[in-house]
Amino acid sequence: MNNILEIRGLTKNFGSKNVLNDINLSIERGRITGLLGPNGAGKTTLLKLICGLIKESSGEILIDGLHPSEKTKAIVSFLPDKDYFSGSERVIDTVDFFADFYKDFNKGKAISLLQSLNIDINAKFKTLSKGMRERVQLILTMSREAALYLLDEPIGGVDPAARDYILHTIMTNYNPNAAVIISTHLINEVENILDDVIFLKHGSVLLHKSVDGIRENEGKSVDAYFREVYGNMYF
Amino acid sequence: MLGKIIKQEFKGTWKFFAVSFSAFTLAVIALRLTVEPYMSNINSPGILGTVFFIIMLLAFIVITALFSFTPTLVNVIRFYKTTVTTRGYLTHTLPVSTDKLILGKLIVASLWQLLTTLYAVAAFVILFFSLNIFDPYLIGYDLTSVIGRIITADSKAFATVILIIVSSFITMISAVLKFYCAMSIGQSFNKNKVLFSILAYLGIHIICSIVGTCFGVSTTITLQLNTFTPQMMEILISILKAFFMPAIKLIVIDLAFAAAYYILTRHFLKNKLNLS
């Protein structure tokens, strides 16, 4: 089975509000997929469902053939769009925490990446800037030899130089046999590293195609195609 | 994985308790040294000695109350920070089941609570025994012989003592779970999570008080207290014997409450997690 992720008829409601509606997706190993859509399209909700943070209202998610559970959490590396560090904690404490809980965590790689950024591993998080904390979080996520990486808005709200660093870190550190799903609305920035894209709109999958397919069939970049598809939403 | 959760919980809390235990120890030693000159003759302490003894007793009660509240405060903050704030993104994506997560936190919280209680009791015993307050001449009976009598004289009274100890331990665990339950319910709301956690706690407390009253634990004790005999030792044994069935009831009710708190905590963290 080459698909690391299978989603069938997935629906998520928050009270009476329908956030995801009948999602059907398959993600192959070794592919980098962009989960694209405007704010409120349901990108974060979908990632939260896949990593087991929240429960589906109906439908099914299978990761390596398993429903989300502690077993799938052992093979899924999730980067939330929120900072989860405690200010009084040292960087090395969190590195040790990851090494303790995740068998696939490569501590040496994490420390090496941190040192390449001149981050003192004995520094407390409260002494690091917001950007540095985000990079530490990314390094921890990418230092796992996971089967599926879920990156929620990894380049949102950072300067262009930081974006380059983040994308470089993702590209040079992910397990090549794994799948990567990157949620973002900054398509132009990530287009070059993507193999496939998923367009989400109002909680439904609008399309799931390869980047090359879009360029060949539509004769335009993913960014231009995205603007064409979503453009009428704002007018 | 349960062991790893326990390890992390100890790592995350030990510093607070190191400070708390140290401060309590220093306060008790300071209290003892301050009061000692006025209580050199415990058999006839005089007015000043009696006043200082009362002050010491009150000060000890206040210090112990503050000390005893530390585990509740630390455990509540720890649970809230690690499970329902943004830290929850890390906690709930660990390869650990919800059961192990709750159990790990509960075990460490209960152990700190137990250690704090035992330490406070030990401090009380050392402080007051060192002043010969329990001198048989002074209080009219030998405390150790009373304890010995309870153990040997009446098996039902002794069984009640054991039941009270067990009940206290279960009540302690149940109290921790009650906080977990309230916070798990409170986090499921989109806004004002702390406020809803407090409201949930009050709601649970009211419901449990009504249920507890319906089971008539306190009524039973009141009725049984009428069977006291006049001799002090016999009164004590009578109280303990009278409390035998209520103690069992208390244990059953507390176990039922603890189970309900656990199930609700598990349900809300597993199915209604609402990290913002």
Chai-1 contact restraints between the chains, C-beta under 6 A:
chainA,res_idxA,chainB,res_idxB,connection_type,confidence,min_distance_angstrom,max_distance_angstrom,comment,restraint_id
A,C51,B,T93,contact,1.0,0.0,6.0,A-B,restraint_1
A,L53,B,H92,contact,1.0,0.0,6.0,A-B,restraint_2
A,I54,B,L273,contact,1.0,0.0,6.0,A-B,restraint_3
A,K55,B,N271,contact,1.0,0.0,6.0,A-B,restraint_4
A,E70,B,P95,contact,1.0,0.0,6.0,A-B,restraint_5
A,E70,B,V96,contact,1.0,0.0,6.0,A-B,restraint_6
A,E70,B,S97,contact,1.0,0.0,6.0,A-B,restraint_7
A,K73,B,T93,contact,1.0,0.0,6.0,A-B,restraint_8
A,K73,B,P95,contact,1.0,0.0,6.0,A-B,restraint_9
A,A74,B,P95,contact,1.0,0.0,6.0,A-B,restraint_10
A,F78,B,T93,contact,1.0,0.0,6.0,A-B,restraint_11
A,P80,B,Y89,contact,1.0,0.0,6.0,A-B,restraint_12
A,K82,B,T86,contact,1.0,0.0,6.0,A-B,restraint_13
A,K82,B,Y89,contact,1.0,0.0,6.0,A-B,restraint_14
A,Y84,B,T86,contact,1.0,0.0,6.0,A-B,restraint_15
A,Y84,B,R87,contact,1.0,0.0,6.0,A-B,restraint_16
A,Y84,B,Y89,contact,1.0,0.0,6.0,A-B,restraint_17
A,Y84,B,L90,contact,1.0,0.0,6.0,A-B,restraint_18
A,D100,B,K4,contact,1.0,0.0,6.0,A-B,restraint_19
A,F101,B,L94,contact,1.0,0.0,6.0,A-B,restraint_20
